[in-house]
Amino acid sequence: MADMDEQQERGSGRMRAWWRRGPVAAWRYGPRGLMGPGEDAVETGGRSRLPWVSTLLITAFVMLGSTFAAHAQEGERVALDPFARLLLFAAAASLLLRHRHPVAVLGGTVGAVLLYLGAGYPYGPVFLVVAVACFTAVVAGHRRAAWTAMGTLWAGHLLLAHVLHRWLPPAGDSAASWNEEIVAATWVVALIAVSELARARREQWARERAERAQAARRRADEERLRIARELHDVLAHSISVINVQAGVGLALLDSDPEQARTALTTIKEKSKEALGEVRQVLDTLRTPGAAPRAPAPGLDRLPELVEQAAAAGLDVTVEGEVPDLAPNGDLAAFRIVQEALTNVVRHSGARNARVRMEVRDGALRLCIDDDGPATGADAGGSGNGLAGMRERAAALGGTIEAGPRPGGGFRVLAVLPLTPKEDR
């Protein structure tokens, strides 16, 4: 009972709100055309709901309005009889299918109206039926059919009012005034123009919705790629160091327990660091837009990379001063150096590497060299790491060049444009 009372109260509230806005305001233009109060365009099983409310209101208006029109034109036109009312009802009721079969409904209403006028019945709101059917057809995209139907209606009325009126009821009827025909033509053109405007607005709304959806998908794809790059760089580097240290620990477990202990300590520290960075990436994924708990890594953490590489048996020399970069550029530069050194550890037998930083022509040039030799066919990396580096550089408008050095070894050269401080 409480639920029923609550539903009745909500229904009464909606009805009061509709009545305060006014009956006309309750009509609106929806995604599928003219909608009455309480109607929506929810799809059910691939087909739209039938517009019962608006059709009932139009039918009632046409039937009642035609009765008043018949009284006003009494003696001039034929009085309404059951056949006339059947025509009016059939024409108005056919609007129930106007969204599913707009062309057929428009043709049927034009035929019914011409038959109604040819029988000599009074002029009145019967033209509203054709107007609604024409509007729906144009908005649905059937422009040629709508223009043809309205032209047929006007030509048919010309034929009835100026040629066939001698043989059609009411008896003694004279030809219609040409001024009335001009008014009727103006009415037809105005109706088509309003329908075309509504169609254009609908197409514009559809384009805007499609553009917004496409932009949202593009942002989601970019965010997914960013997270994939972050996870790849963090995990590839950390697991590579862990793998090397695990191998050292296993090899020295019996002969040099102290060195094995050092390797295990490095594994513990590196795994903890990797878990922290992965947790930071996942936190930003769970709460998009929230500020990260820890600052993003940058080139100021190069000493850590050098120490981790040294623990993996790679001696790294850093040349040049760390420049003042925007956060995105600083993170990209750090990840590029990290991935390049990781590839050296994983895919090269080199024991020495060099990182050179140079600011030239408004860009940071990062050069990471190793002296080789390669330990496999994929000396520069498995492909994902290089692709991630290129994506990071491209996002900043920079470039990546990677390949064997002329004198042996491998080189990664990144050119990253420097972002002005006022643009950060």
C-alpha positions in Angstrom: 0.0 0.0 0.0 2.8 2.4 0.8 4.4 1.7 -2.5 1.1 2.3 -4.3 0.7 5.6 -2.5 4.2 6.6 -3.4 3.7 5.8 -7.1 0.4 7.7 -7.1 2.1 10.7 -5.5 4.9 10.6 -8.1 2.3 10.4 -10.9 0.3 13.3 -9.5 3.4 15.3 -9.2 4.3 14.7 -12.8 0.8 15.6 -14.0 0.8 18.8 -12.0 4.2 19.7 -13.4 3.0 19.1 -16.9 -0.2 21.1 -16.4 1.9 24.1 -15.0 4.0 24.0 -18.1 0.9 23.9 -20.3 -0.5 21.3 -22.7 1.4 22.8 -25.6 4.7 22.6 -23.7 4.1 18.9 -23.1 4.5 18.3 -26.8 8.1 18.0 -27.8 10.3 16.9 -30.7 12.0 13.7 -29.8 14.6 11.6 -31.6 11.9 10.0 -33.8 9.7 13.0 -34.5 6.8 14.7 -32.8 6.2 13.3 -29.4 3.2 13.8 -27.1 3.2 14.1 -23.3 4.5 10.9 -21.6 5.9 9.5 -24.7 9.6 8.5 -25.2 11.7 6.9 -27.8 12.8 3.8 -25.9 13.5 1.0 -28.3 11.7 -2.3 -27.5 12.9 -5.4 -29.3 14.4 -3.3 -32.1 11.2 -1.3 -32.7 10.1 2.0 -31.2 7.0 2.3 -29.0 3.8 3.3 -30.7 2.9 7.0 -30.1 -0.4 6.2 -28.4 -0.8 9.4 -26.5 -0.2 11.9 -29.3 -2.3 9.9 -31.7 -5.2 9.8 -29.3 -5.0 13.6 -28.7 -4.8 14.3 -32.5 -7.7 12.0 -33.2 -9.9 13.6 -30.5 -8.9 17.1 -31.7 -9.7 16.2 -35.4 -13.1 14.6 -34.6 -14.2 17.4 -32.2 -12.8 20.2 -34.4 -14.5 18.8 -37.5 -17.8 18.9 -35.7 -17.5 22.6 -34.9 -16.3 23.2 -38.5 -19.3 21.5 -39.9 -21.6 23.7 -37.8 -19.7 26.8 -39.0 -20.0 25.7 -42.7 -23.6 24.5 -42.6 -25.3 25.0 -45.9 -22.0 25.5 -47.7 -20.6 22.0 -47.4 -22.0 18.6 -47.0 -22.9 17.7 -43.3 -20.8 15.1 -41.6 -22.2 11.6 -41.8 -20.9 8.2 -40.6 -18.7 7.8 -43.7 -17.1 11.2 -43.1 -16.4 10.4 -39.5 -15.0 7.0 -40.5 -12.6 8.8 -42.9 -11.6 11.3 -40.2 -11.0 8.5 -37.7 -9.1 6.3 -40.1 -6.8 9.2 -41.2 -6.1 10.2 -37.6 -5.7 6.7 -36.3 -3.2 5.8 -39.0 -0.8 8.2 -37.3 -0.2 5.5 -34.8 2.2 3.8 -37.3 3.8 7.0 -38.5 7.2 6.2 -37.0 7.3 2.6 -38.4 5.8 3.3 -41.9 6.1 7.1 -42.5 5.7 7.0 -46.3 2.7 4.6 -46.2 1.0 6.6 -43.5 1.6 9.9 -45.4 0.2 8.4 -48.6 -2.8 7.1 -46.8 -3.6 10.4 -45.1 -3.3 12.3 -48.3 -5.7 9.9 -50.0 -8.1 10.0 -47.2 -8.1 13.9 -47.1 -8.6 14.1 -50.9 -11.5 11.6 -50.6 -12.9 13.6 -47.7 -12.8 16.9 -49.7 -14.0 15.3 -52.9 -17.2 14.1 -51.0 -17.8 17.8 -50.2 -17.3 17.5 -46.4 -16.4 20.7 -44.5 -12.8 22.1 -44.4 -11.3 21.8 -40.9 -8.6 20.2 -38.8 -8.4 17.2 -41.1 -5.3 18.9 -42.6 -3.5 18.5 -39.2 -3.3 14.8 -39.9 -1.5 15.4 -43.2 0.8 18.0 -41.5 1.9 15.5 -38.8 2.4 12.7 -41.3 4.4 15.0 -43.6 6.5 16.3 -40.7 7.3 12.7 -39.5 8.3 11.6 -43.1 10.6 14.5 -43.6 12.3 14.1 -40.3 12.7 10.3 -40.9 14.6 11.2 -44.1 11.9 10.5 -46.7 12.1 14.0 -48.3 11.2 13.1 -51.8 8.1 11.1 -50.7 7.0 14.1 -48.6 7.4 16.6 -51.4 5.6 14.3 -53.8 2.7 13.7 -51.3 2.2 17.4 -50.6 2.4 18.3 -54.3 -0.2 15.6 -54.9 -2.4 17.0 -52.2 -2.2 20.5 -53.6 -2.7 19.4 -57.2 -5.6 17.2 -56.1 -7.2 20.1 -54.3 -6.8 22.3 -57.5 -8.5 19.6 -59.5 -11.4 19.3 -57.1 -11.9 23.0 -56.5 -11.5 24.2 -60.1 -12.5 21.4 -62.4 -14.5 18.6 -60.8 -16.6 20.8 -58.5 -19.4 20.9 -61.1 -20.0 17.1 -60.7 -19.2 16.7 -57.0 -21.2 17.6 -53.9 -22.4 19.9 -52.7 -24.7 20.8 -55.6 -24.2 24.2 -57.1 -20.8 24.6 -55.6 -18.6 27.3 -57.3 -14.9 27.2 -58.0 -12.6 28.2 -55.1 -10.8 31.5 -55.0 -7.3 31.6 -56.3 -6.3 33.5 -53.3 -7.3 30.5 -51.2 -5.1 28.3 -53.4 -2.1 30.7 -52.9 -2.7 30.5 -49.1 -2.8 26.7 -49.4 0.4 26.6 -51.4 2.1 28.9 -48.8 0.9 26.6 -46.0 2.4 23.6 -47.8 5.7 25.3 -48.4 5.8 26.5 -44.8 5.1 23.0 -43.5 7.8 21.5 -45.6 10.3 24.2 -44.5 9.6 23.6 -40.8 9.9 19.9 -41.4 13.3 20.3 -43.2 14.5 22.5 -40.3 13.6 19.9 -37.8 15.3 17.2 -39.9 18.5 19.3 -40.1 18.5 19.9 -36.4 18.0 16.2 -35.8 20.9 15.3 -38.0 23.0 17.9 -36.3 22.2 16.4 -32.9 23.0 12.9 -34.2 26.3 14.1 -35.5 27.1 15.8 -32.2 26.2 12.7 -30.3 28.4 10.6 -32.6 31.3 13.0 -32.3 31.0 13.0 -28.5 30.9 9.2 -28.4 33.9 9.0 -30.8 35.8 11.5 -28.6 35.0 9.5 -25.5 36.2 6.3 -27.2 39.4 8.1 -28.3 40.1 9.3 -24.8 39.5 5.9 -23.4 41.9 4.3 -26.0 44.5 6.9 -25.2 44.2 6.3 -21.5 44.3 2.5 -22.0 47.5 2.9 -24.1 49.0 5.2 -21.5 48.3 2.7 -18.7 49.7 -0.1 -20.8 52.9 1.8 -21.4 53.3 2.6 -17.8 52.7 -1.0 -16.7 55.0 -2.3 -19.4 57.9 0.1 -18.5 57.5 -0.5 -14.7 57.2 -4.3 -14.9 59.7 -4.9 -17.7 62.4 -3.0 -16.0 61.7 -4.4 -12.5 61.3 -8.0 -13.6 64.5 -7.8 -15.7 66.5 -6.7 -12.7 64.8 -9.3 -10.5 65.6 -12.0 -13.1 69.2 -11.0 -13.3 69.6 -10.9 -9.5 67.8 -14.2 -9.1 70.3 -15.8 -11.5 73.2 -14.3 -9.5 71.7 -15.5 -6.2 71.2 -19.0 -7.5 74.7 -19.1 -8.9 76.4 -17.9 -5.8 74.1 -19.5 -3.2 76.7 -22.1 -2.3 80.0 -20.5 -3.2 79.3 -16.9 -2.0 76.3 -16.8 0.4 77.0 -13.1 1.3 76.7 -12.1 -2.4 73.6 -14.2 -2.8 72.2 -12.4 0.2 72.9 -9.1 -1.5 71.1 -10.3 -4.7 68.1 -11.4 -2.7 68.0 -8.0 -0.9 68.0 -6.3 -4.3 65.2 -8.5 -5.4 63.2 -7.6 -2.4 63.7 -3.9 -2.8 63.0 -3.9 -6.5 59.9 -6.0 -6.2 58.6 -3.6 -3.5 59.3 -0.6 -5.7 57.6 -2.2 -8.6 54.5 -3.0 -6.5 54.4 0.6 -5.4 54.5 1.9 -8.9 51.9 -0.6 -10.2 49.7 0.4 -7.3 50.0 4.1 -8.2 49.0 3.3 -11.8 46.0 1.3 -10.7 45.0 4.0 -8.2 44.7 6.5 -11.1 42.7 3.9 -13.0 40.2 3.4 -10.2 39.8 7.1 -9.4 40.3 8.9 -12.7 41.1 12.6 -12.3 42.3 12.2 -8.7 45.8 13.5 -7.8 48.4 10.7 -7.6 49.7 9.9 -4.1 53.3 10.0 -5.2 54.9 12.3 -7.8 55.5 10.8 -11.2 59.2 9.7 -11.8 61.5 12.0 -13.7 65.1 12.4 -14.8 66.0 13.3 -11.2 65.7 9.6 -10.5 68.5 8.7 -12.9 70.8 7.8 -10.1 68.4 5.1 -9.0 68.4 3.7 -12.5 72.2 3.7 -12.5 72.3 1.8 -9.2 69.8 -0.7 -10.4 71.7 -1.3 -13.6 74.9 -1.6 -11.6 73.2 -4.3 -9.5 72.4 -6.1 -12.7 76.1 -6.0 -13.8 75.8 -3.0 -16.1 78.0 0.1 -15.6 76.1 3.2 -16.7 77.7 6.6 -17.3 75.6 9.7 -17.4 76.7 12.8 -19.3 75.1 16.2 -19.4 72.9 18.2 -17.0 69.4 17.2 -16.2 67.2 19.9 -17.9 64.1 21.5 -16.4 61.2 19.7 -18.1 57.4 19.8 -17.9 56.0 16.8 -15.9 54.9 14.9 -19.0 58.2 15.4 -20.8 60.1 14.5 -17.6 58.2 11.3 -17.2 58.6 10.3 -20.9 62.3 11.0 -20.8 62.7 8.9 -17.6 60.7 6.0 -19.1 62.7 6.1 -22.4 66.0 5.8 -20.5 64.6 3.1 -18.2 63.3 1.0 -21.2 66.6 1.5 -23.1 68.7 0.3 -20.1 66.3 -2.6 -19.5 66.8 -3.7 -23.1 70.5 -3.6 -22.6 70.3 -5.8 -19.5 67.9 -8.3 -21.2 69.1 -8.4 -24.8 72.8 -7.5 -24.8 76.0 -8.8 -23.4 77.2 -5.3 -22.8 78.8 -4.4 -19.5 79.0 -0.6 -20.2 76.3 1.9 -21.3 76.3 5.6 -21.6 73.4 8.1 -21.3 74.0 11.5 -22.8 71.6 14.5 -22.4 71.8 17.6 -24.5 69.5 20.5 -25.1 69.8 21.8 -28.7 67.4 23.8 -30.9 64.6 23.8 -28.3 64.7 20.0 -27.8 66.1 17.5 -25.4 68.3 14.9 -27.1 68.6 11.7 -25.2 71.2 9.2 -26.5 71.6 5.8 -24.8 74.5 3.7 -26.2 75.8 0.3 -25.2 79.0 -1.5 -26.5 77.3 -4.8 -27.2 77.4 -7.5 -28.3 73.8 -8.6 -28.8 72.7 -11.9 -27.2 69.8 -12.6 -29.6 68.0 -11.6 -32.7 66.0 -9.0 -30.8 69.0 -7.1 -29.6 67.1 -3.8 -29.4 64.2 -5.3 -27.5 61.1 -7.4 -28.2 59.2 -4.7 -30.0 56.7 -3.6 -27.4 59.3 -1.6 -25.5 60.4 0.3 -28.7 56.8 0.8 -29.7 56.1 2.3 -26.2 59.1 4.6 -26.5 57.9 5.8 -29.9 54.4 6.4 -28.6 55.7 8.4 -25.7 57.9 10.5 -28.0 55.1 11.0 -30.5 52.7 12.2 -27.9 55.1 15.1 -27.2 55.8 15.8 -30.8 59.2 14.1 -30.7 60.9 11.1 -32.4 62.8 8.0 -31.5 65.6 6.4 -33.5 66.8 2.9 -32.5 69.3 0.6 -34.2 72.8 -0.8 -34.2 75.8 1.5 -33.9 78.4 1.6 -36.7 81.1 0.7 -34.3 79.2 -2.1 -32.6 76.5 -2.1 -29.9 73.1 -0.5 -30.0 71.9 3.1 -29.8 68.6 4.7 -28.8 68.2 8.4 -29.8 65.2 10.3 -28.5 64.5 13.9 -29.5 61.8 15.5 -27.2 60.7 19.1 -27.8 61.0 21.3 -24.6 57.6 22.7 -23.5 57.8 26.4 -22.5 57.2 26.9 -18.8 54.2 29.2 -19.4 52.5 26.3 -21.3 52.9 23.7 -18.6 
